[in-house]
Amino acid sequence: MQNLDFYKGKRVLVTGHTGFKGTWLCAVLLKAGAEVTGYALEPPTKPGIFELAGMGERIDSVTGDIRDLKSLQKEFDRVRPEIVIHMAAQPIVRESYNNPVYTYETNVMGTVHVLECIRNCESVRSFVNVTTDKVYLNREWPWAYRENEELNGYDPYSNSKSCSELVTDSYRKSFFGEESGRLTAISTARAGNVIGGGDFAADRIIPDCVRAVLDGKEIIVRNPYSVRPFQHVLEPLLVYLMIAQKQYEKPEFAGSYNVGPDETDCYTTGDLVTLFCEKWNQETKEQAGWKNISDGGPHEASFLKLDCSKLKQVFGWRPVWNVEKAMEKIVEWTIAYRGGEDVYGLMRGQIEEFLGR
């Protein structure tokens, strides 16, 4: 199991820290004893896990837009981070159709700005840019995508993340190569769909399930036959931290890595919702259910999975929780939230269980 002692006392800057994944990452880093600074817009949802966990009072939290280079550089100069994990993004496929310009500004130029700040901040030793499994040109084939496959996402969100990958690679070669004299190691991490307690985002299947059961309504599923690799949010977060640590210690580990579950955890959306209902009904004695209502929305990939052989071979990594275990933790979190319990304490407990401590 991964040892987080490396992060004790390390200065870590996280962009996008007010979101679902960002809040969980901050909780992990706090447990590890890191000095955490976050840079992001206000929490993207209400309710939101960032505020529910009281994270703004637990870390050095800065409200800012990564499209604002001057503001971002100011924080880099102030904090002098050693490690940067970049997660700030416009992350919703459907929203990218509604606001493509904002999506590209945030996901492409935002990445340029983060890399430019790192170029101007010699304290940074390790940088991980978090992208998505959707960066690949999706041929809708049954094989899993490897890191050397073509990058060319279809929709504005996916495509902007493909561009973010290319920007990162260009900066890596142009400003952080062997001839630059810089020790900064740079990687990208392409994660599959994450699920976990505290996600309230729009147009995501588990948040849709949670909202429905909390309101006592039937769950609406718009495309129950899409196949996706699902993993608990702690799975990729611990991988990001592992990559950041390993390349900090040995820059030759820098590169691009797929981060996804084993093939057994590639579920159809319908099967995932069925599993949620089973776990919810078992724990609450209620009767949650779902129905298929297609809304004729924009194009979304129907089949996509990742080959994570590189991550396993290079680092000896293996997933910890399967989807069934992840769903148990989602239901546990949601019941605690509904009951007004200590959300941050529950998150700490789930992190400790995940780490095997």
N, C-alpha and C positions, 0 to 999 in steps of 0.2 A: 504494500500500500504506500502511496506517495507521502513523503515526509515534507511538511510545510515549514520546517525550522529554518530553511534557507531564507524565507521572507521576513523573519523577525528583524525589525529595525530598518528594512529596506524602504526607500521612498518610491512608491508606486503611484503613477498617475493613470486614472481610468477615465476615458471619455465615454459618455452615454451612461453614466453611473446611476441616473435616476430611473432608468427603465427596469424591466423585469429581470433580465439577465444581469444588468449592471448592479442592481441591489443585491442579488445573490452573490455576485463576485465580491462586492465590498464586504459582505458578511464573512465570506471565506478568508479574505485577506485580514480582516480584523482578528479572526480566530488565530491566524498565523502570526500576529504581532507586527504586521506591516504598518508603515506610516502612509495612510491612504488619502490621496487627493482626488476628488472627482470633478469633472468639467462637463456640464450638460445643460440642456434646457430644463425648464420646470418639468416635473413628472408628467408623462404623456397621458395618463389616465386618472380618472377619479371614480371610485377609489383607486389608489395605487400602492403597490407594495413598498415603495420608497418611504412614503409618509407613514404607512401602517407600522413599518419596522423602526420608525424613528431614526432612519439612517442619516438624515441631515444633521443630527446632533452628535453622531458617533464618529464622523469623519470630517475632513476638511472639504466641504462641499461648495463648489463655485458654480453659480448660474451663468452660463455663457453659451454662445453659438459657435460651432466649429467653422462656420462660414466667415466668422470674424477673425481674421488672421492676427490682427494687432492685439486683440483681447486674449487670444489663445497664447500668443508668444509671451505676453506679460506674465501669465501663470506659469509657463515653463521657466521663465527667468526667476520667478519667485521661489518655486518649489525645487528646481534642479532635480527632477526625477531621475532615478537609476533605471527604472523599468516603466514602459508605457504599454498599456493594453487599450486598443482603439475599438470601441463598440458603438460609438455614436452613429446613428444612421436613421434614414427614413425606411423602416423595415417591412412595410406592408405592400404586397403585390397590388391589390386593388387601389390603394391610395396612390400608387405610382402612376396609374392610368389617369387619375383625376388631377394629379399635380406632378407631371413629369419634370418640369424645370426645377422645382424645389427638390425633387428626388435626386436629380443629377447634381445640383449645387451641393447638397448635403453629402451624398455618398461618394462623389468624385472629388470635387474641390475641397470638401471637408478632409478627405484623406490627404490631398496635396498639402493642405495647411498643417496637418499633424506632422507629416514628414518634413516639411520645411522648418517647423519648430524644432524637431529633433536634429535636423542639420545644423541649426543654430545653437544647440544646447549640448555641449560636449559631455555632460554628466550621464546622458542616456546610454546605457550599455546593451539594452535588450528591448525590442519592439515587436509586438504581435498585433497584426491587423486581422480582425475577425470579419470574415465575409460570410459565405453561405454555400450550401450545396448547389444552389441555383445558378452559380457562375458558369456552369458547363453548358455547351451547346447540347440541348437535350434532344436526342434522337428517338426517344420513347422506346428504347430497346431494353431487353431483359437483363443486360449486363450492368454491373456496377461501374461507376466512373472512377478513373484513376487520376492522379495529380497531373499527368502529362496529356490529358485530353484537352480538346479545343475549348477555349473560354469564349462564350458568346451567348449570354442569357437572352431570352426572348423578350420579356416585358421590361418596362423601364427600370423597375427595381432590380431585377436579376441582371440586366445589362449594365446598370450603373455599378453593381458590385463586381462584374467582370472588369469594368474599367478601373475600379479601385485596385484590383489585383495587378493590372498592367502598370498602373501608376507606381504601385509599391515596388514592382520588379525593376522599373526604370530608375527609381531613386536608389534602390539597392545597388544596382550596377554603376550608376553615374556618380554617386556621392559617398557610398559606403563600401566600395570595392577594395581590393587588396592595395591598390595604388593610393587610396585616399588617406591612409594613415589613421582612419577612424576605427574604433573597436566595436561600434554598434552592430549587433546582430539583428537581422530582420526576417520575420516569418509571416506567412498568412495561414490562417486556420479556416477551413471550409466546413462548417458544421451543418448537420441535418436539422430537422425540425425538433425543437426542444419543448418539453412540457414540464410543468411543475406548479407548486402552489404559489399563488399570488400573481398570476398572469391575468390581467384584465383587458388586454388589447382587443381591438375590434378585428373582425374577420379572421379569428383564429379559433380552431375547433374546440379546444379545451376551455378557453374563456367563455365561448358560447354555451358550452355545457354547464359551466358553473353559474353563469347568469340565469340560465333557464331554471335550474333546480332551486336556486335561492329565491326565485320569483314564483316557484311552484308551477312552472309552465313546461310544456313539451319541448324537447330539444329539436331544433330545425337543422337538418344536414343538407347542404346544397349539392354535394358531390360525394356520395358515399363510396364510390369505387376507385377514387384516387389512391395510389399506393405511395406511402412516404416512410422514410426511416425516422422513427420517433425515439427520443432518448430523454431521460430526466435532465433538467438544466444543470445539475452538478457534474454530469459526465463531461460535457465540453469545457466547462469552466476550469475543472481540475486539469484538463489537457492543456488549455491556454497557459495556465500557471506552470505546468511541467515543461512546455516548450520554452517559455520565457526563461525559466531557470536553466535548462540544459544549454541553451544557446548563449546565455550569460556566461556560463562556465566554459563552454567550448563553442565558439562561433561557427564551427563547421556543421553544427546541427541546424543552422538556419536554412529555411526553404519553405515549401508549401506542404500542408498536411490536411488530408481529409479527416474529419472527426465525426464518426457516426456509430450506430449500434451494429450488433451482429445481424445477419440476414433474418434471423427469426423474429426480430423486432421491426421488420418492415410490415406495417399494417395498412389495410384499407381504412379510410376515414370512418366508414360505417362500423367496422369491427372495433376500432378504437373507442367510438362512442358507446357501443354495446358494452365494452369492458368497463368504461366509466360508470354506466348505469348499474352494472352488476355490483361494483365495489360500493357505489353510493347507497344503493338499496340495502346491501348487506350491513353497512355500518349505521344507517339512519332508520332502517325499517320503513323507508318511504318507497314510492313506486315511480321512479324516474323512467322516462321512455323517450324515443325519438321517432321522427318521420322525415322522409326524403322529399324535399321541395326544392327543385332546381330553380334558380332565379335568373338563369340566362346571363350570368356575369361574364366578364372578360376572360380571355384565354389564360388558363393555368395548366401547368404540366400535369399529366395524369399518372405518369410513372417515373420515379427517380430514386436511385439509391447509390450509395458511395462504397468504394473499395477502400478500406482502411488498413490494408496490408502494410503500407509504408510505416504508419504510426506504430503498428504492432511489432514490426521487425526492428525498427530503429530504437524504440524505447521499451519494448516488451510490454506495451500497454494492453489492457483488456477492460472491457466495460464492467462496471460493478453492479448496477441495478438494471434488470430487464424492464420491459414496459409494464408488466403486471405489478412489479414492485413500485415502479414510478407512479402508477395510478393509485396505489394504496397511499402513497405519500401525498398525492394531490388531494385525495378525499380527506385525509387526516388534517391537512392544512386548511381546507375549506370549512370543515366542521369547526375547527378552532377559531377561524375568522368569524364565522357566523355566531359563535358563542361568546365573542368579545375577549378571547384569551390573548395571552402575550405572544404576538406574532413573531417578534424577534427571537424570543426564547425558544419557540418551536423551530425556527429556522436553524438556530445553533444546534439544537438537538438532532435535527435531520442531518446536518453537516457532520456532526460527530459520529452518527450511525453510518453515514456513507464512508467516512474515513476509517471506520472499524475501531473507533476509540470510545 
